[in-house]
Structure formats: C-alpha cells, structure tokens
Amino acid sequence: MSGRKKLRVIVCGTTFGRMYLRAIEQLNSKFKLVGILARGSSHSVECAKKYNVPLYTDIEEISKENADLACVVVRSAVVGGAGTDIAKRLLKKGIHILIEQPVHLSDMTDCLRIAKKSSSFYRINSFYPELESVKTFIDMTKQILKESKPLFVDAYCSIQVLFPMVDILGQILGGFRPWKFQKNSKQDNGPFTMLTGEIKDVPISLRVQNQMNPEDPDSNFLLLHRVILVTDRGTLIMTDSNGMVIWHPQMSVLRRANNVEGNVSEDFNDYPIIQIITADNSSSFSEVFSKKWPDAIVRALEKFGEVIETGEESRQFIQHQLTMCQIWKEIGSELGTVELSNNEYMPLFVKF
C-alpha cells in the first residue's frame, strides 16, 4: 500500500471491536482511525476518548466524504445483530466493508451485489485463520500435502467458532468441492455433537460443542479449534487456535530377509518422534488479547487494504467465502437447535 494516502477507517462496535482499534493503531502508516460507530455506552465513549476520534451514534453521520472503510464488528443478522444492516447501509454509500463472521449466505450475496453497484468491496473476516498458530497449521499443511496424501481429518470446535472452522478446513484441503456432512446420531459424544462427512473426497470427523450459555454466549465453551490431519507420511496436529502445531512423522520399519527389523534408512534412527512447529505455549491470556488477536486483525486488514488499493478482488476468494457460508449453513441445519446451557467452565491451572 505504499505511495497511497492512508485509508480512513470507522470501527463499528467496541466489544470485540477493541481488537480492531488496537490493530489499526499498529497500522498507522497505512490506515487512519477516523471514528467509532456505537450506541453510546460508557465503554464506547471511553474508547473514542482514548483514540481521540468522534463517536458516531447515527450511521447517517458517516459518508464517503469522511470514511473509506468500515470494520463492522457487530453481530450479523443471522445471530440476531445489526451488523448486516450496518454493512448494507454503508456499502450503499460506497464505503468498503470488512465484517466479522459469521454471515448468512443470502446476506453475503446481497452485500456483494450492493458492493458491486456502489464500486466498493466487501469481505468477511473469519479471523481465526490469521492467528499465528492457525496460520502456521495451514501453511504447514500445504507444504506437507505436496509430498503426501491426506487420509483423514479429525476436527473439534465450539458452535461459536464453527464458521471459521469451515474456513480452516477449506484452506488446509485446498478448497471444498465436493463436500457433504451428516449428523451421526448413533454415537454419544458427551458435550459434542458428531458429524461425519467429506471435503474433496477426504473423510472428516467434525465434533461441535453445540451448547451456549445465553447469559455469556462468548464464553463457557470447552475449546476453540482443534484439528488433526492424518496423511500417509505422518500426522499434523493443531492443539488449539492459540496453541501448538505438532508434526508426528510416520514410523516405518522394514523386515529384512532374515526377519530382523531394520529401518528404512540409516538416518531414520535420528529422526525426532515429534517436531514442535510452534512451541509458543507459554503465552498468557493477557498476551493473547493484547497482542496475538490484534496481530491477526492486522494481517486481515493488510490483505483487504491491498484489495482496495489494487481495485481488484480475487474471484476465487469470493467463491471460497460464498461456499464457506453455504457449508456453515448446511452443517448448522444438521446440528439443529443450539442447546442452552448454564454450564460455567472454569479454567484449571496445573503445575507438573
């Protein structure tokens, strides 16, 4: 984005939106925060004061004359929020939109239609694939699958982050088509609902914690994302979205003519049993919220900024996001209604 004036950014919402505010602060050579759109709570007033920008409570105060890009960090219509309406109204003004997941397929198609008419760009930020651990897992998968064949994927997530899980699966397998998922009603998986399916002919087991505490919908889940990719050369594991990436090479033993065990090669004895690709498992929750999550948004903003600067969005990327919305919708239909729960899962810190 060199040689171009800074993109003027409005952040809509100040709950998770505070992560965007921190990210934009890091990108002050490329982006300029010019305002916050919120309902006017004391928290949003404090955010506006902290970043020394106007607090807008009326969307009509925002126009192409005072903003280039809006980050809509408000729940979309499919989860009962005003985010979709905000996105549509700003798109009609010719303002580019980066909206937080999840988004319904019909809402995305509507927004893309409006964006095309107003010569603006619209994309969904599924966020988690830009986290350091997830990004490493995706990059390592692409590298490994150049020399091996995917055999099976075992994936876990909570319902709150099912949308980005679909994105992660599509990225590690290089697309979606053909796909299919169905609920496995024969097996008791405790708090998880199990689905079996395929993406690009690779068998997938997907376990979703389809539970939510209505008093605290963004907390009280057992995990974010855990993915295990089994190949004919070894197994790649992502322990968590904020966790470690581990490679287990396949163990290979040959039988010689005299029935004595021997290794495939003399070097095999020196191979590590596991390789820890990302070993940063000592981060505190404070570091995750103050640095790692804003860093992920930095990467998402930089990518979208390039699209705005060049004036061209990849058709392949748009199709990927459309298909992602469709699969998320289909999996949601298989899962059925979210189980309302008053469980309060508390962390347990253990010293070994």
N, C-alpha and C positions, 0 to 999 in steps of 0.2 A: 504494500500500500504506500510505497514511497512516492514522493512527488505529488501527493494529493492532500487537499485540506482534510482536517480531522472530520470524521463522521460524528454528527451531533446526535446524542443518544438520550432517549427517555426510558427510564425503568418503571414499569407498571407493576406495582406490588412491592411491599417491603418485608415480607416474611422470608421466603427463600430469595426474594429479590435482593436482600442484603449481600448475598454471594455475588450477584451481578455487579452491585455497587463496588465491591472490593476488586472484582476483576477489571472493571473499567478504569479504576484508579491505577492499576498496573499498566494499562494500555494508553496512558495519557499522551503518547506521541501519535496515536492513530485514531483514538476515539475521545470525544469530549462529552462528559455528562452535562446535559443542559436542563434536566428536570426530572421530577418523580411524580408519577400519577398514582394517587391512592385515595382512600376515603377520608383521610384527615385525622387518623388516630394519633395519639401522642407519640407512638413509635415512629410513624411516618414523618411527623413534624420534626422529631429529633434527627432523623436521617437527612432530611432536607437541610437542616441547620448544619449538621456535621459536614456535608458535602457542598454547602454554600450554593444550593440550586433552588429554583422555585418548586413549591409543592402545588401540583395541579389536582384539583378535586373535580373538575369539569373537563371532560375529554374534548369539548368544543374549543377549549383554550389552546389545544395542540394542533399545529398545522405544518405543512411542508416548509413554511417560512421559518419555523423555529426548531424543526427536528428532521433528521434524515432516517433514523432507525429507532424503533421501539422494541424493547425486550419485554414481552408480555409474560410476567412471572405470576400469573393469576390462574387459578384452576379453570380449565376449559369447560365448555358446556356439558361434555359427556360425563364429567364428575361434579356437575352441579355448580359450576362457577361462571363468572362473567368474562373469562379470558377470550373465548371465541368471539363474543360480541365486540369487545375492545379491539381485537385484531382486525375484524372486518371493517369497523368504522375508521380505523387508522389507515388501513390499506386503501380505502376509498379516497383518502386524502393524498395518496401517493407515497406514504411512509412505509419503508421496508419493515418486515416483522420477523423477529426470532421469538418463537413461543415455546414454552416449556411443555413437555409431554405430560399426560397422554392427550391425543387428539383423535376424535372420531373420523372415520374415513370420509363421510359426507361433508364434515366441516372442513377437512383439508382440501377437498375438491372445490368447495365453494370459495375458500380463501385463495386458492391458486387461480381460479377464474377471475376473481376481483383483482388480484395482483397483476395478472396479465393485462387486464383492461386499464389499470392505472400506472402501468410501466414500473411496477415495484417488484420486490422479491419477498417470498415467504418461505420459511423453513421451520421445521420442528427441531428443537434441541432435546434429544433424548438423554443428554448429559452424561450418563454413566460410562458410555464407551470412550469418553475423553478423559476419564480418571486414569491416573498413571498405571495402576495395576491392570485395569481392563484393557487399556490401550496396548500395554505390553503383551497381554494374553492374546489379543487379536493379531498383533504383529508377529508374535512367535508362531501362532497357528498358520499364518500364511507362509512363513518360512519352512515350517515342518512339513506342510502338505505339498510342498514342491518335490519332496523326496519320499513321501509316504502316503498311504491311503487311509482316509477316515473310515473307521469301523462303527463307531457308536458315540453318542453324546448323552451324558447324564447331567441334567441341569436342575438347580433349585432356585427359587426366588419367593419373595412375598408378593401379594397381589398389588401392592402399591408400586412395585417396580417391574411389573410384568411387561409393560411396553418396551422399556429399554432392554429387557431380556430378549425379546424378539429381535431387536436391532443387533444385539451381540451375536445371536445365533446366525443371523443372515450374514454378518460380516465375517465370522470365522469360517463359514462354509461357502463364501463367495457368491451369495445370492439365496433365493428362496425356492424357485420353481424346479420341480413340482413340490408341493407340500401337502401334508394332511395331519390332523390331530384329532384324537378322540379320548374321551374320559374313560379311565379304567375303573369301572365300578366294582370289580371283583376283589380289590385289594384294599386293606385298611392301612393307610399310611400315616396314622396319627393326625397331627395338625395339618398335614399336607394332602392335597388332592392330586392324584397322579394322572397324567395324560401320557399316552404313547402316540408316536407319530413319526414323520419323516420330513426332512428338508433335503432336497436334491438327492434323494434316494439313500440318505444316511439315517439310520434308525435313531430316534431320540426318545429319551425318557424325561418328561418335564414334571417336576413336583412343585406345586404352588401352594403356599400358605394362604388359602382363600378366606382369611379372617381379618377383621378390622375392629378396633376399639373406637366406637363413634365419638367418645369423649376426647380421644387423642389419636386421630387417624394417621398421623405421620410417625407414630412411634409404636412401641409394643409389638414389634414383629421379630421373628426369630433370626432372620438373616436378610441380606440384600440379594446378592447373586453369588452362586457357587456353580462352577461349570467344570466338568471333566470330559476331555476329548480323548477317546481311545483310538489309536492308529495302529497299523501293522508294524510300526517301528518303536512304539512307546506310547506313554500316556502323559498328556499335559493337563495340569490342574490349576485352576484359579480358586483359591480358598475363600475369597470374598472380594467384593468390589474394592474394598480398601485394604486387601490382604496381600498374600504372596502368590507368585506364579512358580510352579514346580514342574520340572520335566523328569519323568521316570523312563529311562531307556529300556527297551525290551531286553530281558535276559535271554541269551541264546547259548545253548550247549550242544555240542556235536558228539555223536558216538563214533569212535574210530573203529576200524576193522576188528581190533582185539577187544572191543566193547569197553574200552577205557574212555571215560569222559574227557573231552578236550574242548577248549574254547574255539570260537570262530576264528579268532586271530590272537597272536601273542599279546597284542595291545589291549585285548578285552579285559584282562585282569586289572588294568589300571583305570578303566572307566569308572567314574563315580556312579553309585547306585541311584542317586538322585542329583539333579542340578537345580539349585535355587536360583531362578532367573531374577526375581525381585525379592530381596531379603529385608525390605523395609517394613518389618512387622512391629517396630518399637514406637511408631508414631502414636501420639496421644490423640484423644478425641478433639482436643483444642486445636491441634495442628491440622487435623482433617478439615475442621470447619473454617479455620482462619486462612489456610494455605492450599491444601490439596483440592478442595472443592472449588474455590475461586480459580485455581490454576486450570482446572478442567473447563471452566467457562471462558477463560482467556483463549484456550485453543478453539473452542466453538465460535467465539466472536471473531477471531482472526480468520478462520475459514470463511465465515459469512461475509466478513469485510472484503475478502478477495473476490467473492462473487459480485458484491455491489460495485467494486472498483472496475472489474472487467466487464460488467454488464451482461454476464452470461452464467446461467446455472446449468449444471450437468443434467441432461435428460435421464441418464442412468440413476443419478442420485434422487431425482424427483420420483422416479418409478420405485426405487428402493423404499422411500418413505411411504408412498401410497400402498405398496404391498405390505409394509410393516403395519400400517393402520388396519388393513384388511385381516391379516393373520391375528393381530391382537383382538380384534372384534370376534373372530371365529373361536379363538381359544376362550375368550370371556363367555361366549354362549355355551361352550362345553362345560365350563366350570360352574355356571349357574350363579345364583344369588350369593353375594358375599355373606359369610356367617358373621353376625355381630357378636363381638366378644368383649367382656370386661377384663380379660387377662391383662395383667401388668407384668411383663417380663423384665426383671431387674438384672443388671449385669453382675457377674460374679468374677472377682479378680483373684486368681490363684497363683501362689508362688511355688515354684518347683525347686 
